[in-house]
Amino acid sequence: MGSFCNRQQQSAGVDFAAATRKKTQQYTPHEHAAVRSGRSTLTTGPANMVRQKSSDRAPLLNREGSWLKFNWRVLEEADDLRNPLLERVKFLAISASNLDEFFEVRVGGLLQQLEDGHNSTTDDGMTMAEERELIKQATHEFVEEQYSCWNDRLRPQLAEQGIRVLGIDELDDTARAFVDDYCERELDPLLTPVTVDPAHPFPRVINKALCVALLLRRRRRSSLTYTGVVTVPRALPRLVRLPSEGTVDFIFLADLVVHHAVRMYKGYDIVSSAAFRVTRNSNLYLQEEESRNLLESVRAELHNRRKGDAVRMEIEAGADPEIIERLGTVFEIDPWQIFPVNGPVNLSRLFNIYDGVERPDLKFRVYVPRELRLTAKSHDLFEELRRHDVLLHHPYDSYDTVMSFIQSAAEDERVLSIKQTLYRTSEHSLIVPALMAAAAHKEVTAVVELKARFDEASNIRWARDLEDAGVQVFHGLVGLKTHCKLCLLARRDPDGVTRQYAHLGTGNYNATTARIYTDLSLLTADPEITGGVHDVFSFLTAYAENPSYGPLLVAPLDLAEKCIGLIEREAEHAREGRPARIVAKMNALLDVNIIQTLYRASQAGVDIELIVRGMCALRPGIRGISDRIRVRSIVGRFLEHSRIFCFENGGEPDVYLGSADWMNRNLHERVEVLFPLKNPLLRDRVRHEILAAYFADNVKARFLQSDGRYLRPWQSLRGRSKKPPRGPAAFSSQDFLMGLAEGTKTIEEIPSVAPRRASRALIGKE
């Protein structure tokens, strides 16, 4: 399986410079997955010793707390007046959707482990019970701020722009007549009112379904109250457009259900009512090793997901205490898991306002990505790739080039075979039909990851369609997710030579998200890289291990070990007085061994710049440990998704791109690939164009402090902030990169940011 290299730290206070190296035992994918999930009997190996002991010495930030701070940064964008109003509404909806997934996955998993009797210590030294307390306080504060943002700022500002979200009591006669007709014509046929009694048990409320609970009293038995439940139908829009003149008016569908309840519950008096929504544990608890058919096992687990244990209930703040008590008993949740909200339950419904209002003046300007232009000597993309590699930076560079690479391969009679990984792809993917069409006359192989979270149902459907079309479909390796982004073609070129062409990316094969995620694509005919990609596919389909995968770094085989080696090489350069610097951009940084190696590199004199969009467990700015490390997060119009790893290497820089974050799951529980940029021009583009723009950003960048706070460049640790930059002094990396692709900006316009040691004013010291 390859080696999994760990370093067991020697205790020396907070001095991590001294370490002893240990060789770890070799695990098969089956054994490795078992070790990571806690099911294995292999508990005495060095890997486990390191992971049990390292948290006692590593000054780390808590993972869940770090994620919650990331979602705060998303919510801050909803309050940023520099963003157009409808985009701010969208950011609020995104923060709500993010919180849903946090409860479904992270909180659901944590509560499940606590219920099973586990209370281990996390890497940052916090017990799982303490982590629950952190989540309890932080999530309630966050939800309060979400509704403050909606009620106090966004909703009034929308009304000023003629976009109104109304309640029943705010409707005029015309709108009320429309509502009555809509309820009878569209709503009533889809409703199933339930009155709970011994013959009618409480309905099984599926995950995240919006419902209305009612306290009912029979007119003939006025001494008793009953519970009524109505599920708000998902087939109708969550916000219903109302007839109006001069304004754009909406009303929430749940309000219509409450309004219509009187007609559904004839013979009852409605004492009170409240909309509510239950979030359930949505983790898939698969026993892959015992499964005879992974596809069917995932499909069965998806059915169970809809009925998992309740982990959160949102309910209107004015709900009758008796309704709250009854629902809490039904769903078996603790009081802290109940979130009374001062406004519409489920703020992710606000996406409907963004989608339903045609006001370009209240949205980001439309951006058209740059199309790839072939050089004059090339007749097609394949001829271009024989001359040089192509690097694309999405969404600034059009994703159509990647789509064309795959679609033209399906149609090109010279292409003999296509191999493709699919992790998440769009609902209306053009890639899957292209692979299906190609299977009629080519060898086509697809590695479809069935366990891509919340895309399982879509991937099951694509896998079946591909198989029916004659594509060889595989689902990777047992115990490992296939997360790498690879496409490999074999083509017999006009000169009679059969060559391989590859696409390697940092993002999914999804043309929809490629318009809103920043990612990088490499198209190449380099024999070393395509040979490495070929070997990775052999690993995925036949578990065929190679001693080396050429210039590629492959998880879980050698990626972790080689990343640590590259960091240690920079430390050695620094000790020898040679140029030493690390720049790494990723979604999350959580792996303890990587973090400790970065601490040691900082101590050795390596300047380290980290761009981490989301979770970061590393504490920058600790005197004598991480005072040469600076961490920034950029949250803006586009979701920063690209992974870039640059090593100065004594003046001969190496640049790697890939699909892997520096997280335990990416390094050890997934098949991931980092690939080098061999062309010096492409390396320079990444370093002096893309990364330079991020470093100059003083609008969307926030800097991580050693105490876990994130501050804007103009904010002070002590609360005495400067004014944010305005006019020409304000530099947004994403706005600049759009202008660069459109030809309205030049690289020379990137403000120079002088390299510097960690700044006390910006990073702080402990």
FENHU-V731435 format. One line per field, one symbol per residue. phi: phi as a letter, one per 20 degrees, with the letter a starting at -180 (. if undefined). A space follows every 10 residues. Layout:
# FENHU-V731435
phi=???
This chain:
# FENHU-V731435
phi=.nedecdefe fbmdedfebd eceefedfgf ffffffenee eeddfggfgf feefffdefd efffffffff fffffgffde ffeggfffff fffffffgfg fgffdffgff fffffenebf efgeneffff fffffgffff fffgfgffgf fecfffffff enddddegfd eeffffffff ffffedegfe ecfcdfbgec fgffffgmff ccdcedcffe cfedddedcc effffdffce fdfacncddc cfgffffffe ggfedfndee fabafbbddd fdfeeedgfe eebfffffff ffffgfcfgf dbcebgfefg gffffffgff eldfgfeedf deqffmffff gffgfedecg fdcgffddff efdffgedeb ffffffeafc dddeefeffg ffgfgeffff effffebccb dcdccfgdfe ffgfffffff bcecccddef dfgmdfffff ffffffffen ffdccmdgnc eedfdcccdd cefgeneecd ccdccecfeb ffffecdebc cddbdfffff fffgffffff ecleedfbdm fedceeebff ffffffffff ffgffenegb bcccdbebcc ffffffffgf ffffoeecdd dcfdfbefee megmccfddc cccdcbgdff cfdccdcflm ocfdcdcred eecgffeccc eccdceeeff fffffffedf fffffefcdd ecdfefenfd cfgeedgene eefffclffe cdffffffff feneccgfef ffdfgbfgef fedncd
